[in-house]
């Protein structure tokens, strides 16, 4: 707090002690009332000297101390400091008032003089400090009275050594299960959102409307993609675009399908492969452009020719390393709004948040070195950081919104083959048809299924099983996200060789995880022993299971995630396998992921098994698992290169 310091006033010892004027308090100020009845508003410095100094002449009048004239009023040596008062219940109605801080709280000031009376106490005001506060807010682009944005709120919370006090009474928390109002009907959006998703879409639309950014950090299985698509549709309806979605290559096909499902009127361009756009003009014509992180690096020059309305990063943990080329590249993309989508906003340490925040609100948390010196990885550091990032971090956990969710969440995951894998598939398809002909259709489709599971099952492949293998790569991404929450998963695959691949590779990738398998090589007694060890493990882990060997008779409710690595012809087999985790003793909603390659035998299997329906029952009746010859014929004709 500043203290007024003045030179000792000159004072004439010959002046008579009788006074001719008195001090009076009116409203928030003190006046000098002359003997003639005239009132004078004197500078606060004269009042201060009359109280704390030896000043006895003011305005040609002899005076005594205001303490003697104004009963019940106390006087402060320290000036009232400039201050802002922040309030609001949701991101759309945040308010700021510039005023003063006194010993008893905040005082809103419609105008600023050089003195103030508040709660029976007089304060001087330093006008230079008030000007400094005004100038700081003006430079930051923040209004001194009225509505502010989410970005303004975060800026005020993040800054150190502000030239004013802050009274923060904002009750808005982006991570509440329902944030403010839910989103009403969205023209052009054909999906149905849960209450928490509708609230999330409303929050994202506020962020976009204000031209700031945020982190959408809902846990896995809560439908982050649908919320972002709802926001993109709202932006299109408002006449704003185009928007760019950057995602791992494994997720581009899923984004394309989800956009077609939820927002069929949006024009979508998949910027991938050899026929991707060679000029910015073609990109500009689309409402939404989908691109992978790797292509973003290669085509940065083209992408940067546009100023994008929204840039959304899916699996945004990909930019947590600020030194990585992809991190620097996406942060250079010109954009109005930045959305980082990740189920693990804080994966390893508090530093993870810095790079994400530097994308959504550049410069918000200061330089990286200053941030790391200010915030460590202790609980106290997290507690200090929490209110700063809370307005821009939308994170709901499954347990928070479980009442809105079905007990089992089915997540189809459409994947597009890499070009080398698609070429290998096409060569095998043609070779198999030539070798076996139409009569050997089931044998042919079996070989194609094995290749979809992993090409090493039918020939040679890379030493690293994830190379050019989107399904394997996506499984790694899912397991990584599951493990970041300290949870367990079941991975079902038809083939023993796939389990062997996982068992040889995953312990190296996740050295602290529990891994084991159950298939035909493990006898009945041994299977229960594996399950018991899985239950007893205090931490994250995965069981790799064959749906026939482990698809019935086992209770594995310690896992609340299921990954079907490849589709089965018989949907009952898949449903029974999912039921290993989804049982009466399961206390959490179960997320079931179905991985499949589009334009391959796997997509035909999904269609034939009616996987488009919600498999809510543990057994599917009316299907004995036999394969229709027409279905086999279609499976042999479809090509990922078409």
N, C-alpha and C positions, 0 to 999 in steps of 0.2 A: 504494500500500500504506500502511496506517495504521502509525504508530510510537507506541508507548506512551511517554508523557511523564509523569513523576511528580515531585513535589516532593522535594528532597533529604531523606532520612530523618534524624530525630533520632537521635543515637548517643552513648552515654555512654562517654567516654574512660577511665573508671575500671574498665570491665568487663575481667575477666581474659581472656587470649587462648585459654585452654584451653577446648575445646568439650565439651559433654556430650551432643550429639545428632549424628546423621549423616543425610545425604540418600541415599535409595535410589530406583531406578527400577524400577517394576513395571508391566508392560503398557504402556499409553500415558500413564502419569502418574508424577509424582514425589511421594514421601511423605517426611515427616520422621520418622525413627526415634529415639525418645527413649532415654535410657539405661535406662529401665525396660523397654524392648522395645515400648512402645506406638507405634503408627504414626499419624501425623497427616496428613490431606489438607488442606494449607493453601491459601489463595487464591493464584492464579497471580501476583498482584501482589507477594506476599511472596517467592516464588521469584525473580521478576524482579529485585527489589531486592537479594536476596542475591547474585545473579550480577553485576548491572551497577551496583548502588548500594553502600551501605556498611552495609546491614542486617546485624546480627550477633546479634540476639535474635529468636527465633521461638517462639511458644507457650511462653514462659517458659523456653526453652532457649537456651543460647549455641550458635551455629552458625558454621560457616565457609561459604565459597562452595560451591555444589553442584558446581562445576567440579572442586574438589579431591576430592570424595567419589565422583563417578560417572565412572569412566574411559571414554573413547571417546564420550562424549555431548557434542555441541555445543549452543549455545544461540542462539536467534534473538531479536533485538530486535524484529522485526516480527511482528505477530500472524498466525496462519494465517487466511486470508480465507474467508468463506463461498463455496461453489461448488456448481454442479450438474454432474452427469455425465449426458450424453445418449447413448443407445445404441439400436440396433434395425436390423433388416434390411428391414422392410416397414412400411407404414403402420398395420397392425393391432397390431404388437408394439413400439411405441416405449416406451422406459423412461426415467425420470428418477430420479436419486438425489441427495439434498441432502447435502453433506458439506463438506469443507474443502480449500482449495488450499494446498499447501506448496511449498517450493523444488524438490521432486522430483516433484510431481504431485498427483493427487487422492486424498483419503482419505475413504472412506465412513464416516460417523459414525452409529451406532445411537442414541447419545445425545450431547448436547453438554455438556461441562463448560467450564472456563475454561482448560484446558491440553491439550497433545497432544504425544506423542512419535511421530515418524515418520521412518523411515530414519536412526536415530541422531542425530536432532536434536529439541530441545525447542522448542515454540512456545506463546506465550500465545494465548488466544482472547478476543476482545472479544464478550461476550454481547449487547451492544446491536446489533452488526452482524449477528449471527445472527438476532436477533428481527426486524430490518429485512428480511432475506432471506425469513424465514418469512411476514411480513406481505405482502410484495410478491407472492409466489406465491399466497397466499390471496386477495388482491384480484383477481389475474388468473384465479382459478379453476383453478389448476394444483396437482395433488397434489405433496407434497414427497417422496414415495417411491412408486414403482410406475409404472403405465401412464399415458401421456399421449396426446393426440390429435395428428393432423397439424396442426390449428390451433394447439395449444400449441407445437409445434416451430417453426412459422413465427413465432409471436409472440416466442419466445425469441431467434430469429435476427434478427428485425427490430428489436428494441428497442435503443436506445442507452443508455449509462450505467446498466447494470443494477447493483443493489447486491450483486452476487456475480459470481464468475468462472464461465465456462462452458467445460466440457470436452466438445466435440461430437464424438462418435465414431459418429454415425448413418451407416450405409452405405446408407440408403434414398434412392433417386433416382427420382422419379415419371416421369422422361423416359427411363428405360431401356426398351429394346424390350419386355422382359417384366418387369413390376413385381411382384415377389413371386410369390404363387401365382396360377394361372389360376382362373377361375370355373368351378365345377362345373355340372352340369345344372341349369337353371333351370325350375322348373315353370311352364308356361304360355307359355314362350318357344319359338317354333318355328324360329328361325333357327339356322344353323351359323356359329360365329365362328372366325376365324383365331386362332392362339395369342396374338398381340399384342392382338387385340380382346378375347379372353377375359380376359387379364390386365388390360386397361383397364377392362372391366366390373367385375372384382373390386375394382380400385382405387376406382372410382366408388361401389361399394356400401359400401366402408369409409368413404369421405367422408360418404355419406348416413347410415350407421349412427352416425357420430360427430357428426353434426349440424353439419358445417362447410361448406366450399365448395372448389371448385377450378376451374382453367381446363383444359378439354380442347382442346389445341392441336395435335392430329395434322394432318399435311399433307393437302391435298386428295386425295381418292381412297382414303383409308384407312378409311372407314366409321365416322365419328364418330356418325352418327345411330343405327346399329345398337347401338353400345355404350351410348348413353344409354337407348335403349328397353329393353335388357337390365336396366339399373339400375332403370328405372321399374317393370319387372315384378317385380324383387326387392323393391322398396318396397311394391308392392301385396301381394305374398305375405306381407310382414311386417305387413300391416294398416295401413300408413301411406299417407295421401293426403288430398286430391287434389293433383295436380301440374299446373303451368302451363308450357307451352312457348311462348316468345315468339320469333317469327321474322319475317323479311321476308315480305310478303304473297305473294311469288312462290314461297315454299317451303312454304306451309301445306298445299297439296294433296299435295305429296310426303310431308310428315310424316304426313298422314292415311293414305296408302297404305302407308307403311313400318310404321306401327303396326298396321294391319290384317294385314300380311304377317308381321311378327315376333312380335306379341303380340295375337293375335285375341281373347283373352278380356278385354282392357282396354276399358272403355267410353270412347269418345273424343268430345268435343264440339268442333266447329269454331265458335268464337265470331267470326263474321264476317258482314258484310252486314246487310241490313235486318231479318232474322229472328233476330239474335243475342239471347242471353239478356238479359232486362231486369231480372233479380234474381239475387242471389248464390245463392239456393236451387237454381236450375237448374245453376249451375256446380258446386255442392257435390256433386251427384249423379254427376258424371263422375269417372272415374279420372284422365283426362288432358284438359286443356283447351288448345286451340290458338288462338293469337291473334297478330295482327300488331303491330308496334311502334306504328303509327299508331292502331290501335284501342285499344291499351293506354293511350295518352294520352287518347283520347276517353272511355274507360270506366274511368278510374282509380278513380273513386268506387266502382263496383260490384266491381271486382277486389280492392280493398283491404278489402272487407268480410270476406274470408276470410283465414285464416292458412294459406298454401300449404305443403305438405310440401316439395316441390322446385319451384324456379323455374329453368328452363333457358333461357338466351338463345342462340339459334342465330345464326350470323353476328354474334357478339358484338362484332366490331370496330365495329359500329354505335354503341356507347357509349364509344368511345375518347375522344371529346370530352366531358369531364366537364361542360362548360357547356351542352351540348345538352339540350333539353327531354326527349327520350326517355331520356337517361342518368339524369337526376334522377327521372323517373317510375318506371323499373323498379327503381331503388334504394330507392324508398319502398314497394314491394310487401312486405307482411308474409310472411315465409318462414322455414322451418327450415334449408333447404339451398339453396345457390346454385351453379349450374353455368354457366360461360361457355364456349360452344362456338365456336371460331374456328380457322381454318387459318393465321391470321396474327396471333398474339398480340403480336408486336413488328413493327409494320408500318413505321413511319417513325422513331421514336425511343423511347428508354427510357420517356419519359413515357406512352407508350401503355399500359404495364403498370399504371400507377397507377390509372386508372379501372376497368380490369378487376378488379384486386385489390380496389379499394374496393367492388366489387359482391360478389365471392365471399367476402371476409373484411373487412367494413367496419372502417376504422380501422387495418388491419394495417400499412400503410406510412406511417402518420402523415398529417398535413395535406399537401395538395398543394404548398403553397409550401415547406414543410420538405423534402419529397421532392425537388423540383426543385433546391433549393439543395444537397442532399446528393449527388444523382446527376445527372451530366451525360450526354453522349452519347459519352464516350470508352471505349475498351476496358477501362480500369481500372475505370470505373464499372460496366460490365456484369459484370466479374469479381466485384466486391463484391456486386452485387445477385443474382447467380446462386444462391448457396447459400440466400439468403433465400426466393426464390420457388420453388426446386426442389421442395420437398415438395408444393406445390399446383399445379404446372404439369406436366401430362401431355402431352408432345409427342414423338411419334415421326415420323421422316422416312421417306419411301418407301425411300430407300437403306438405312435401318437394318433394315427388315423385308421387303426385297425377296424374301428366300428363302421367305417365307410367301405371297407374292402371285402371282396369275397374271400372265403377261407383258402381258396386256391387261385392263384393268378397265373393264367396261361399266357406265355410270351412267345409267339412264333418269331423266329429270327431268320429272315430270308438273306441268303448270302450269294454273291456272284463270284464265280471262279476267277482266279487270276488267269491271264492269257496263257502262260505255259501250262497250267493245270487244265484249262479248257481244251487246249490243243492235244494234250495227252489223252483226255477223255474222248475226244472226237476220233483220234486214231484207234483207241481201243474199241470204240463203238463200231467203227467200220470193219476192223479186223475180226471182231466177234461175229458180226453178221455174215461176213464172208466164210468164216470157219464153221459156224453152226447153222446158219440160215434161220428162217422163221421158226422151224421146228424146235430149235434150241433156245427159244426166247427166254425161258426162265434161267438157264445157265448164263445167257448173255447179260441179263439184267443183274444177276448176282455179281458178275465180274465188275459191272459198272458201279454197283453199290459199294463194293470193296474199294474201288478207286476213290469214290466220294468220301469214304471213311478215311483213307489215306493212300496215296499212290504207291507207297512202299509195300502195300499188301499185294500188289500185282506187278511190281517191277522195282527198278532203282529210283531213288529220290535223293534229295539233299541230306547231308549229315544232320543238320538242324531240321527237325520235323516240322517246324512252323514256317519255313521258307516257302513262299508261293503257295501257301496252304491256308486260305482265309478261315476255314472252319476251325482248324487247330489254333490259329492265332486268336480267333474270337473266344475260344474256350479258355485260353490263357487270360484274356482280358476279363472274362466273367469271374474266373476263379480269383484273380487278383482283387477285384472289387469285393467279392464275398469275403475273402481273407481280411481285407482292410476293416471289415466290420466285426472280425473275430468269429465268424460263423462257419458252418460246415455245409458240404454239398455232396450229392450223389450224382455221378456221371454214368449214364447207361450207354453201352455200345454193344452191337451184335457180335463183334469180332474180338477174339482173344488177343490178336496181334495189336489191336488198338490199345487195349489195357496194358500190354507190355510196353508200348511206346510211351504211354503216360507214366508208367511206373519207373521207367528209366530216365525220363526227362524232367518230370515235375519236382522231384526232391531236389534236383539241382537248381531249379528256378525258385523254389520256395523252401529253403532248407529248414525252416521252423515248423513246417506243416506236417500233419499226419497223412500218410498215404498207404492204402492197401487195396486189395481187389478180391472179388468173389466171382468166379465163373465155374465152368464144369471141372476145372482142375482142383477145386476145393471141395472136400466132402462135407456132408451135412453138419457134423460136429464142428469141423473147422470153420464153417461159415458163421456160426453163432459166436465163436471165439473172436473172429475178426470184428463182428458187430460190437461185442463187449469191449474190445480194446478201443474201438472208435468212440463209443459212449464215454469211456473212462478218460480219454485224452482231454486235457484241460487246455483247449486252444482250438485253432482252426484246422480243418483237414478235409480230405476228399476220399470217398470210396468209389472205385471204378468197378462197375457191376455189369454183368450180363443180364438182360431183362428176363431170360428164361430161368437161369440158375438162381437169381436173387430177386426175381420179380414177384414172388409170393412167399408167404410164411415168415417173413422177417419184419421186425418192427424197428425202424431206424429213424425215430422222430428227433434224434439229436441234430439231424440235418433239416434245414428249412429251405434249401435250394435244391432243385433237381434240374439236371441238364441231360436232355436226350440228344446224344451226339449224332445219331442218325435215325431216320424214321423207320418204323416197322410196318409191314404190310397189314398186320392185324392190330387194329386200334385197341383191342382189349388188352393186348400185351403191354402196350404203352401205358394205358390207364392203371393197370395192376402194378406196374413198376413205379409210377408216380405215387401210388398209395403207400409205398414203403415209408415215405416221409409224411404224407398227408393222412394222419390217422387220429383217433380220438385223443391220444395223449399229447398231440402236437399243440403247443401253446402259442405258436406264431403262425401268421399266414405263410403259406408255402408258395414260392415262386418257381414255376416250371418253364424252362426254356426249351424250345424245339428248334434245333439247328437244321437247316437244309439248304442245298444249292438249288437256285432257280434254273430253269431250262435244262434240268437233268432228270434222271430216273427218280431222284429223291422228291422232286416236286410232284411227279406223277403218283408216287406212293402216298404223299400227303392228301392229294385230291381223292384217290381211290379209297383211302381209309376214313374219309370225311373228317379230317382234322380241323376243318373250318368251324365245326360245332364245338361248343364248350363241353369238354369231357368232364362233367361234374360227377358222374357215377364211376365207381371203381370197375365196373364191367360193362362192356358195350354189347348189347344183344343184337341178334340179326346178322352177325358177320362171323364166319367160321375161319377167317384167315386165308381162304383160298383166293387165288388171284385170277381175275378174269382175263382170258386171252386177248381181248381187245385192249385192256390196260397194258399188257406186256407189249403189244404191238406199238402202242403210243410211246411207251418208255424207250423203245428202241429207235424211234424216229426223231425224238426231240434232241436238240443239240445246243450246248451252251455257246456255240459260235454263231448261231442263227441271229 
